[in-house]
């Protein structure tokens, strides 16, 4: 083989290689020791870089994951091409995602312009700080989020601090949020979803069949929502200063 031909083959291989390794994700992957990704952070990084072209499921192996997760806009997501993070066993107690939020980054998981993301059958815990304890932060028009059959552990408090809300959307258009079958422990609020304004309400909110205990101030607070569905929830907190509130 001539040197010119060899260099030509190397050039073609080099040009094609990035395309091979940058193909969108599709199908099922495992996270954890011995899986496709060692950490959830690595999986999110690959997801952000490559996008998706079909439904994607990340099965998380049993264990404790001390990570802070930020998911931004993912190319290719749609009502069909959804992204799911779940415990491989289907048991929330088998996978724990925990982090100590701070004043600068007050969240364990943040969805910022991320659409069609599901977390299910996972334990998510804000630990180590008495002042900052948001577990899920929804920002930037993050739509079609689903939180199913998880356990959310917030900070033990008897106050109403906005820094200790377990699931929080603060003055943003967040549509089609489903929160169902979860267990909420502690926190100032369990769920606090605040839309933009009465003329720009969020829509499609469903908060159903959850259990709230130890809430310091208010288990469920909704404002600027269009036709939310809130039913089947069990509130057993003896510390809550207010009950469920829905405001226009």
Secondary structure, DSSP 8 states (H G I E B T S, - for coil): --HHHHHHHHHHHHHHHHHHHT--EEEEEEESTTSSBSSHHHHHHHHHHH-EEEEEEEEE-SEEEE--EEE---TT--SSS-EEEEETTS-GGGEEEEE---SSS--SEEEES--SEEEES-EEEE-S-SS---SEEEESS--S-EEES-EEE----SS--GGG-SEEEESS---S-EEES-EEESSSEEEEEE-SBTTB-EE--EEES-EEES-SSEEEEEESEES-EEES-EE--SS-SB--EEE-
